[in-house]
Amino acid sequence: MSNAVAAKIGEQSPRDLPRDLFTVKQFSERRPAWTAAAIRSLILNAEDRLNSRGERIPGNGLGAAGAVVRVSRRVLIDEERFFQWIAQQQRGRR
């Protein structure tokens, strides 16, 4: 490996490092408490959106947390960030 490549790798932020990404089906099989339908609902409501009158409906923050990764048409779940988001939701309710 060249020094330039090694230096570039050393500059990577934690966001750039490999992550455990799963499809909705894989995630729900891995974590049975979360059904595929429940995960899809969370993904659907992850970002802010507009209602029919043009009013903003706030999202749940899952997208902003980086837990939803879109690659072309594929939607993947970052397991670690998903559970960080869950913990953040719990802290916000106290």
N, C-alpha and C positions, 0 to 999 in steps of 0.2 A: 504494500500500500504506500502510495506517495505521501510525502509530508503534507502537501496541500490537502489531500483527501482526509488524512488523519486530523489535521487542524480543523477542517470543516465539521467532522464528526464530533470533535471536542466542543464545538460551538453550539451544538444542538441543544435546544431547550427541552424541558421535560415533555412539552406538547408534541415534539417531533419524534420521540422515542416510540418503539413498537408498543402497541396496546392490545389488550384482549378484546377483540371485536367479534360480535355474534349477530347473526340474523335474528329477527324476531322469533322465529321458530326455535332456533338453537338456544336462545336466551331463555325462552319459556320452558324448554326441556331441561335445561341446566338448573333453573330456579323455578320449581313447580308452583311456588306461591304466586308467581306472576304468569297469568295466562297470556296467550298470544293476543287475545282481544283487549286485555287490559293494557298491554304494552303499546298496541296500535293506537288506542285511545289517548294514551299519554303523548305519543309522537304526534298525533293529529293536533293536539292542543299545546304543543311545545312552544310555538311562536305566536306573537301577537297577530291578530287577524281583524278583518272588518266585518261588521254585520251588514244586513241589507240596507240599513240607513246610513252606512258609511262611518259608524261609530266604532272606535277601537275596542276590541275584546282582548284583555291581557292574556298572554300565554302563561303556561305553568313554569317556565324557566328551564325546562329540560334541555332545550336547544342551546340556550345561553350557557348552560353548564358544560357544554361540550360532550354530552352523553349520546347525542344522535349524530352519526357520521353518515353522510350521503356520498356515495361514489356511483356516479351515473344514475341508474334507476335503483340501485341496491341501497337499502337502508340498514345500517348496522348500529348496534348498541355497544357503547364502551362501558363494560361492566363496572370498572372502578369508578368512573365519573357518575354512573347511574346511582350507585350506592352513596357516593358523596352528596349527590343531589338529594337523595332520600334523607340523609342525616341533616342536611341544611334545612329541609322542610320541617323536620322534627324540632330543630332548634328554634325555628321561627314561630312555632306554635306555643312555646312555653312562655 
